[in-house]
Amino acid sequence: MVAATAATNISAWAQNLRDSGRSLKITAVEPIAVKVPQSEGAGSAWIFLRLLTNRKDLIGYGEVYTLGIPSVPPFLRG
């Protein structure tokens, strides 16, 4: 029930944005690397993204799936 309401609100917000003629642009993508303990049975790092937009009230987050990090930053090395 809550998910359906949230989806409706987001859909209405997106429609209002389209109707207003304003554009929404991603202005920056910030990677967030999280070191994961080996005991968790996962890779050595998880990577998330923070997406900034031209609207100060709208920030997005996402997960990055990789098959391996070819160049691991020094702070993530064991």
Z-matrix of the N, CA and C atoms (Angstrom, degrees):
N
C 1 1.454
C 2 1.528 1 111.28
N 3 1.332 2 116.89 1 -46.24
C 4 1.459 3 120.47 2 179.68
C 5 1.526 4 110.49 3 -65.85
N 6 1.343 5 116.68 4 -41.34
C 7 1.466 6 120.53 5 -179.67
C 8 1.529 7 110.95 6 -62.23
N 9 1.316 8 116.83 7 -40.05
C 10 1.465 9 120.27 8 179.72
C 11 1.527 10 110.55 9 -65.30
N 12 1.330 11 117.05 10 -40.49
C 13 1.460 12 121.26 11 178.51
C 14 1.519 13 110.59 12 -64.87
N 15 1.339 14 116.76 13 -43.38
C 16 1.466 15 120.80 14 179.36
C 17 1.523 16 110.53 15 -63.11
N 18 1.329 17 116.70 16 -42.03
C 19 1.468 18 120.58 17 179.54
C 20 1.525 19 110.55 18 -63.32
N 21 1.321 20 116.91 19 -39.44
C 22 1.464 21 121.25 20 178.44
C 23 1.522 22 110.43 21 -64.95
N 24 1.346 23 116.83 22 -43.18
C 25 1.462 24 120.68 23 179.56
C 26 1.526 25 111.29 24 -63.41
N 27 1.326 26 117.11 25 -42.59
C 28 1.462 27 120.91 26 179.25
C 29 1.520 28 110.10 27 -65.76
N 30 1.320 29 116.38 28 -41.56
C 31 1.459 30 120.49 29 179.04
C 32 1.529 31 110.70 30 -62.22
N 33 1.313 32 116.98 31 -42.77
C 34 1.463 33 121.26 32 179.19
C 35 1.528 34 110.53 33 -65.70
N 36 1.334 35 116.76 34 -40.66
C 37 1.465 36 121.31 35 178.52
C 38 1.530 37 110.01 36 -61.93
N 39 1.342 38 116.64 37 -45.41
C 40 1.467 39 121.26 38 -179.62
C 41 1.527 40 110.71 39 -63.47
N 42 1.327 41 116.95 40 -41.18
C 43 1.470 42 120.34 41 179.32
C 44 1.524 43 110.37 42 -64.94
N 45 1.331 44 117.39 43 -41.87
C 46 1.466 45 120.59 44 177.90
C 47 1.526 46 111.06 45 -61.65
N 48 1.336 47 116.31 46 -39.71
C 49 1.461 48 120.38 47 178.80
C 50 1.528 49 110.82 48 -63.87
N 51 1.341 50 116.60 49 -43.85
C 52 1.468 51 120.45 50 178.16
C 53 1.530 52 110.98 51 -62.95
N 54 1.323 53 116.35 52 -43.38
C 55 1.463 54 120.83 53 -177.52
C 56 1.528 55 112.39 54 -67.70
N 57 1.322 56 117.34 55 -27.56
C 58 1.463 57 120.68 56 -176.76
C 59 1.522 58 112.45 57 -76.21
N 60 1.339 59 116.88 58 -15.06
C 61 1.456 60 120.01 59 -178.62
C 62 1.517 61 113.33 60 81.85
N 63 1.322 62 117.21 61 -1.21
C 64 1.467 63 120.02 62 177.95
C 65 1.520 64 109.36 63 -79.40
N 66 1.290 65 115.90 64 150.33
C 67 1.461 66 119.06 65 178.97
C 68 1.526 67 110.33 66 -103.79
N 69 1.304 68 115.03 67 152.69
C 70 1.459 69 121.88 68 176.56
C 71 1.514 70 106.66 69 -116.61
N 72 1.319 71 115.97 70 123.79
C 73 1.454 72 120.39 71 -177.56
C 74 1.520 73 110.47 72 -127.44
N 75 1.325 74 115.67 73 142.07
C 76 1.462 75 120.80 74 171.57
C 77 1.518 76 106.21 75 -80.24
N 78 1.332 77 116.32 76 122.22
C 79 1.463 78 120.66 77 -176.65
C 80 1.520 79 112.76 78 -100.85
N 81 1.323 80 117.46 79 -21.26
C 82 1.467 81 120.29 80 179.43
C 83 1.521 82 109.56 81 -159.21
N 84 1.314 83 114.54 82 150.29
C 85 1.462 84 121.81 83 174.93
C 86 1.520 85 106.58 84 -126.08
N 87 1.333 86 116.43 85 117.74
C 88 1.460 87 121.00 86 -178.38
C 89 1.524 88 109.47 87 -110.86
N 90 1.331 89 118.02 88 119.98
C 91 1.467 90 119.78 89 176.68
C 92 1.527 91 110.05 90 -77.72
N 93 1.325 92 115.51 91 143.37
C 94 1.465 93 122.04 92 176.47
C 95 1.524 94 106.49 93 -125.77
N 96 1.323 95 116.77 94 109.73
C 97 1.466 96 121.44 95 -179.97
C 98 1.522 97 108.74 96 -96.89
N 99 1.318 98 116.44 97 131.63
C 100 1.461 99 122.45 98 -179.16
C 101 1.522 100 108.36 99 -120.84
N 102 1.319 101 116.28 100 120.60
C 103 1.461 102 120.43 101 178.25
C 104 1.526 103 108.37 102 -75.85
N 105 1.331 104 116.34 103 131.53
C 106 1.464 105 122.04 104 -176.02
C 107 1.528 106 108.94 105 -112.84
N 108 1.347 107 117.87 106 130.13
C 109 1.469 108 119.93 107 177.58
C 110 1.531 109 111.08 108 -61.98
N 111 1.316 110 117.20 109 142.45
C 112 1.466 111 121.59 110 179.23
C 113 1.526 112 111.52 111 -59.02
N 114 1.317 113 117.76 112 -27.17
C 115 1.470 114 120.96 113 -178.99
C 116 1.525 115 112.68 114 -63.60
N 117 1.317 116 117.63 115 -16.92
C 118 1.464 117 121.21 116 -179.79
C 119 1.522 118 112.16 117 -80.50
N 120 1.333 119 117.42 118 -7.30
C 121 1.461 120 120.99 119 178.10
C 122 1.515 121 114.00 120 71.62
N 123 1.313 122 116.15 121 19.68
C 124 1.466 123 120.32 122 179.62
C 125 1.521 124 109.03 123 -113.42
N 126 1.314 125 115.94 124 -177.17
C 127 1.457 126 120.22 125 175.86
C 128 1.520 127 110.03 126 -66.03
N 129 1.310 128 116.35 127 177.99
C 130 1.461 129 119.80 128 -176.80
C 131 1.527 130 112.68 129 -76.36
N 132 1.325 131 117.34 130 -17.32
C 133 1.464 132 119.62 131 -179.09
C 134 1.521 133 110.70 132 -149.62
N 135 1.317 134 114.35 133 146.57
C 136 1.458 135 121.11 134 169.56
C 137 1.518 136 105.63 135 -111.12
N 138 1.309 137 116.31 136 146.71
C 139 1.459 138 119.77 137 179.74
C 140 1.528 139 109.12 138 -123.89
N 141 1.313 140 114.35 139 128.97
C 142 1.456 141 122.24 140 176.88
C 143 1.525 142 107.86 141 -118.90
N 144 1.308 143 116.57 142 161.57
C 145 1.456 144 121.84 143 176.51
C 146 1.519 145 109.70 144 -123.21
N 147 1.301 146 115.16 145 141.22
C 148 1.459 147 121.63 146 171.64
C 149 1.522 148 105.73 147 -109.54
N 150 1.317 149 116.61 148 121.44
C 151 1.466 150 122.11 149 -178.27
C 152 1.525 151 109.40 150 -104.01
N 153 1.312 152 115.97 151 120.33
C 154 1.459 153 121.16 152 177.99
C 155 1.524 154 108.44 153 -100.44
N 156 1.315 155 116.22 154 145.29
C 157 1.461 156 121.21 155 -177.92
C 158 1.523 157 110.13 156 -122.39
N 159 1.322 158 115.43 157 174.20
C 160 1.456 159 120.28 158 177.42
C 161 1.531 160 111.65 159 -73.22
N 162 1.300 161 116.99 160 -1.89
C 163 1.474 162 121.38 161 174.78
C 164 1.516 163 108.34 162 -108.50
N 165 1.306 164 117.23 163 122.92
C 166 1.467 165 121.21 164 -176.38
C 167 1.526 166 112.72 165 -64.57
N 168 1.336 167 117.59 166 -22.91
C 169 1.460 168 120.57 167 -177.87
C 170 1.527 169 113.19 168 -90.94
N 171 1.326 170 117.64 169 6.54
C 172 1.460 171 120.08 170 -178.24
C 173 1.529 172 110.47 171 -130.09
N 174 1.329 173 115.47 172 110.42
C 175 1.466 174 123.24 173 177.12
C 176 1.517 175 106.73 174 -129.07
N 177 1.317 176 116.66 175 137.78
C 178 1.461 177 120.21 176 -179.63
C 179 1.516 178 111.48 177 -117.93
N 180 1.320 179 115.39 178 155.56
C 181 1.460 180 121.82 179 176.75
C 182 1.516 181 108.64 180 -129.02
N 183 1.319 182 116.00 181 146.44
C 184 1.455 183 120.26 182 178.61
C 185 1.513 184 110.58 183 -149.18
N 186 1.309 185 115.23 184 163.18
C 187 1.459 186 121.95 185 178.56
C 188 1.524 187 108.52 186 -104.71
N 189 1.316 188 116.13 187 142.08
C 190 1.456 189 121.41 188 177.74
C 191 1.520 190 107.95 189 -106.15
N 192 1.320 191 116.20 190 128.19
C 193 1.461 192 121.10 191 177.10
C 194 1.515 193 107.68 192 -101.48
N 195 1.300 194 116.07 193 124.58
C 196 1.462 195 119.77 194 178.37
C 197 1.517 196 109.24 195 -125.84
N 198 1.294 197 114.92 196 158.10
C 199 1.461 198 120.70 197 174.33
C 200 1.518 199 110.10 198 -95.51
N 201 1.280 200 116.05 199 11.60
C 202 1.461 201 122.20 200 -179.28
C 203 1.512 202 108.86 201 143.35
N 204 1.293 203 116.08 202 148.32
C 205 1.452 204 120.72 203 179.69
C 206 1.523 205 107.35 204 -99.49
N 207 1.327 206 118.34 205 111.34
C 208 1.458 207 119.85 206 -177.07
C 209 1.526 208 113.23 207 -64.85
N 210 1.309 209 116.91 208 -31.04
C 211 1.458 210 120.35 209 179.75
C 212 1.518 211 108.19 210 -130.30
N 213 1.315 212 116.58 211 101.32
C 214 1.462 213 121.15 212 -177.03
C 215 1.527 214 108.92 213 -84.67
N 216 1.338 215 117.87 214 126.78
C 217 1.461 216 120.03 215 177.39
C 218 1.533 217 110.71 216 -60.23
N 219 1.335 218 117.96 217 147.84
C 220 1.469 219 121.37 218 -176.76
C 221 1.524 220 114.29 219 -54.14
N 222 1.340 221 118.50 220 -36.62
C 223 1.459 222 119.41 221 -177.15
C 224 1.525 223 112.71 222 -70.92
N 225 1.337 224 118.47 223 -12.31
C 226 1.462 225 121.16 224 178.25
C 227 1.530 226 112.74 225 -96.52
N 228 1.320 227 116.93 226 -11.67
C 229 1.464 228 119.46 227 -179.50
C 230 1.515 229 110.43 228 -71.39
N 231 1.347 230 115.61 229 143.64
C 232 1.466 231 122.87 230 179.90
C 233 1.462 232 112.87 231 -55.47
